[in-house]
Amino acid sequence: MTGNSPVTVTVSGGVARVALNRPDKRNALDSATIAGLGTVLADCAENADVRVVQITGTGDVFCAGADLSEMQAQSSASESDNVAHAEKLAAVLGALDSFPKPTLARVNGDGYGGALGLIAACDIVVVAQSARFAFTEVRLGIIPAVVSPFVLAKIGERAARRYFLTAETMTGAALKDIGLAHEAVTDGELDSTCARLIDALLRGAPGAQAEAKRLIRDAGQAAAGRGAASLAMAKRLASLRVKSEAREGFEAFFAKRKPAWRRD
């Protein structure tokens, strides 16, 4: 997928460089982008020329999370339609989490909400120190349901109890501290750090790496169930999208006003 596609990919030297490609929308995850990412991952899994998959964002933002205009429209859809919509992202996150080849997130800019699910589902994560991150869902009257199985596997309940509830903005260094990133580097060091890690990955035997990933999943008792858990959590998100808090949250966001629950 190239050009104006919401997801682009180039393959060279054993590396598939995948980019979310909606810079005018801060690379937000709409249905077309989610579907495109799913197709790219399936193609890369079958392509013998691909040894490593790197995921990044076009422009200066990694990913703004879910496309809020699309999510707001879902508030008037049925709960079953909302479940189907949420399950699309859950399926892609599950595919990325269980991907048979090494994956690297090159986090070149800010990431919010669903973007942190993409980050959590990757094997290795390098973030720019200048980037900012947050689980913003509760400020919109919803919850980070679909991403939660992948994120909790990395940060644990302690960090989730804070950041899922406060929606505080985190730095790249904070993301590393809570376990969602392996490296937090300056913007100028981002590419060299990713190149160093890719070089290390390419030195490994592909069959052994696939088995190592399977070993990690099998050894972690909850790992095999993350994809199924994310699909189940999608139903919780769907049930909230049609409720009054979510409608108020999205209306306030687009009207650039404070939601009714704010008292400051």
Buried (B, 14 or more C-beta within 10 A) or exposed (E): BEEEBBBBBEBEEBBBBBBBBBEEBBBBBBEBBBBBBBBBBEBBBEBEEBBBBBBBBBBBBBBBBBBBEBBBEBBEBEBEBBBBBBBBBBBBBBBBBBBBBBBBBBBBBBBBBBBBBBBBBBBBBBBBBBBBBBBBBBBBBBBBBBBBBBBBBBBEEEBBEEBBEEBEEBBBEBBBBBBBBBBBBEEEBBBEBBEEBBEEBBEEEBEEBBEBBBEEBEEEEEBEEBBEBBBBBBBBBBBBBBEEBBBBBBBBBEEEEEBEEEEE
